[in-house]
Amino acid sequence: LDIFCIRVSVSRYLIFISRIIVRNCNSVNPNSSMLEQFKFSHILLYPDISDKRREEAKEKLQDILERINAGEDFAELAKEYSQDSATAVEGGDLGYFTRNAMVSEFSGIAFSLNIGEVSGIVETKLQTGEGLQFGFHIIKVEDIRGDEIKARHILMLLKPDANDEQIIIDRLKQIREEIVSGNTSFEDMAKKYSEDENSSELGGKLQWLTKEQGISSFIQQSEKLKAGEISEPFRSQFGYHILRLDDYKPEHTLNIKDDNHIIRQMVIQQKNLAELDRILNKLKEETYIDIRIE
């Protein structure tokens, strides 16, 4: 019964909101100027590193690991070999941290170690402002304190090179050709291949974006496209993409026909803020404050 009542209440609320959108259009400033808006779908691929470079990095770390297991000091080896510029000078000291403070591949191994135990070689991926980076680590746990551990690590860092990036560009060209030739759909290929966790299951679809909200490289690509067209592979700060321009709205005055979803959001936001103010004012009225000067 409770679930049914909740569903009825939500349905009535949505109907109520729909009815007041038109009524409240003037309250959200009908003369507001809406910026250009873009609706995109994309497929994102990250460049990987070659097997040869991966094995070379692992071999170097394996030599260091053998020296640690033979009794050499972990901190001194970290100072000499670690490529983590922030911690190498401190012997790879990461201090105390919780499981969620590190990428899952690192934390999963680090939090499985006992005090004094040294890991094997751990591979991680990290998306940075400079692009995707691959880390290869040796980890030593020095203390466990509640849900925190204190650890050191030795890091070797690899970035995709030109050959690695060309492989991804060629793969995206193949995906694009499959779509353009009609053999498959953009949505199916995004679900199958895109590495954007937020949009892949949606067929690569993104929300409406303005120039200010959008990724600059996406906006630049959109200038070359008509609605429904797909870009050639290009690079952003996140990785490599192909992009489809699904729809476009030029700058215009806010109106119920073109901006129903925006007005809906604005009205709901206004109602939520008004309700928050009402609750806070009620709490102020009901709250007894006793100020005593001693």
N, C-alpha and C positions, 0 to 999 in steps of 0.2 A: 504493500500500500504506500509506504513512504517513497519508494523509487518511482511509483506511478505519479504521485503528487509532485515530485521534483520534476519529472519530465513534462507534466502539464504546465508547471510554473515556468519552466524554461521556454516552452513553446509559446506561452502567452506573452512572455517578456520579449521574445524575438518578434512576434506579431506587433506588439506595442511599439518596439523600436522602429520597425518598418513604417508604421503609420506616422510616427512623429518626425521621420526624416524630412519629408516635404514641409511639414509644419515648422520645423526648426531650421530650415535652410538659411533663412535670413539671419538667424542668430549666430551662424558660423561665417558671417561676412560674405554675402553673395558677390561682392566686388573683389574678392581675393583673387590674385593672379596665380595660376598654377604653372609651375615650371615645366619644361619639357620632361616627358616621362618615357621610359623605355621598358619593354617587356622582353626578356631574353630567356633562352634555354642554352645550356652549354654542356660540353663534355670535357672533363678535366683529367689529365694524365700527369703523373709525376715522373720525371726522368729517373732511371735507376743507374747504378754504377755497374761496370762490366765485371764479369766473374773474375777476370784476371786481376783487376785492381782490388777487388774484395779479398781475394786469396793472398795477395801481397801484403795487405794490411794485417790480415790475420796471422800470417807467418811472422811478421815483426813482433806482434803482440805475444805470440806463442813463445818466442825466444825470451821475452821479458818475463812471462809467466813462469817459465822454467827456472829463471834466475831467482824469482821470488820464492818458489817452492824449494830452491836449494839453500835458502836462508838469507838472501840479500834483503836489505831494508826497503820496504814498499815505498815509503815516503821519499827516500833518496832517488829511487828509480822514477817516481812520478815527477820529481823536479827535473830530471834529466830528459825524460822522453814524452811526458804528457803534453798534448796540444791544446789542453784547456787553459787558456791564458789566465783565467780568473782564479784558478786553484793550483796550478802547477808550482808556483813559488812557495805555496804552503804545503807542498808534498801531496797534492791532490785532495786536501781536506775539504769535504763538503759540509762539515758541521752536522748538526741534528736536522732531520727533515722527516716529514710524514710521507706515507705511501703516495698520496695524491700530488705531492710537490714535484715529482719526477714523471717522465713519460712511463707508460705502463710496462714497456719491455725492460726498462732499467729497474723500476720498483719491484716487478715480479721476481727478479733474481735477487736483488739486494735484500728484500724482506724475507727471503727464504734462507738466508745465511745465519749462522751462529756467530757469536762474538769471536773475533780472531780468524774467521774463515775467509778464504779468498775464492772468488768466482772463477769460472772459465771465461771465455771471450763472449761478451754480450754485445749484440748489434742493436742499434736504435736508429730511428728516423726522427728528425726534428725540422719542422717548417719554420724558417726564420725570414726576416725581411730581405735577406740576400738569396732566398730560395731554399730548396730542400737540401739538408745536410745529413750525411750518414756518419754515425758515431760507432766506434768499436772500443769497448771498455773492458778493463779488469777492475773488479770491485773488491774492497776489503771492508768488512764491518768491524768497527772498533768498540761500539757500545750499543745497548738497547735500553730505551727509557720509555716505558709505556708504549704508546703507539708511534714512537719515533725511534729512528736509529741514527747513529753517527758512523759515517763511512768516508773512505777515501776512494778515488778512482784514478786510473791512468787511461787517457783518451787518445785515440787516433781518429782524426777527422778527415772525411772524404767528401768532396763535392762532385756532382756530375760534370764531366768534361764535354767538349764539343761533340765527340763521337757518341756519348751517352744521350745527349740532347737530340742529335740527328735521328737516332733510333725512334724516339718518341714522336718527333715530327713526322717521320715516315709512317708510323702507326696511325697517327691521327689523319693523315692523308688517305690511308686505306679505309678508315672508318667513314670519312666524309664521302669517298667515292661510292661506298656501299649504299649510303643514304641517298645521295644525289641520283644514282642509277635506278633507284626505286626498289632495290632488293630487300630493303628493310626500312624501318622508321627511325627517326632521330630519337624518339622516346625509348624504343627498344635497345638501341645501342648505348644510350646514356645509362639505362638500368644495368646493362651488361658490363660496361667498361669504365664508366666515370668513377673517379676516385674522390669526388666531392660527396662526402657522407650526408650532407644536408639536402642535396637535390637529386642524387642519383635515383632514388626510389620514386621520385616524382617525374621521372623521365627527363631530368636536367632542368626542369622549369624553375625560374627565379621569380621573386616578387617584382612588382613595378618599382623602377628606380629612377631617380633624377640624376643629373650630371654630378651633383654634389654627393649623392649617396653611392653612385656606381663606381666600379673600378675603372680608372682612367683608360686602360687599354681596351676595355669593353666599349666605352663610349667612342673611342677612336675607330674601332672596327665597325661600329654601327653606321658611321658616316659613309662606309663603302657598301652598305647593304640596303636592300629593299625588304619589306616585310616578307618573311618566309624564306629568305636566302640564308645560306650558311657560309661563314667565313672560311678562309684558309687557316691552317694552324698558326697560332701566335703565342707569344709568351707574356705572362703577367708575373707579378711578384709571387704568385702562388704556385705556378706551374705552367703547363702548356694546355691550350684549349682549342676547340672549335666552337663557334658561337652562332646561334640562330637568332635573328631578330624576329620575334613573334608579333610584336605590335609596337606602335609608336604614337604618342600624343604630343602635338606641338604645344608651346606655351599658350594658355587660354584662360578665360575667366571661369572660375569655379561654377559648375552647373550640375543639376541633378541628373541629367542624361549621361554625361561622360564621367562623372566623378561620384557615382552612387556609393562606391566602396569607401572612398575617402570621407565623404560626408557622414556615412554611417559610423566610421571610426571616431570622427570628431564629436558627433553627438553622444556616443557612448562614453567617450572620455570626459566630456563636459558633465554628463550625468554622474559618472563615477566620482569626479572631483567634488561635485555638489553634495553627493551623499557622504563623502569623506568629511567635508566641512560640517555637515549636519551632525555626524557622529562625534566629531571632536568638540563641537560646541555643546552637545548634550553632556559629554563627559566632563567638560569644564563646569557646567552648571551643577552636575551631581557630585563633583569632587570637593570634599571639604578640606580646606587648607588652613592650618592653625599656625600662625606666625607669632612667636613669642620672643620678646626682647628681654634678655636676662642681664 
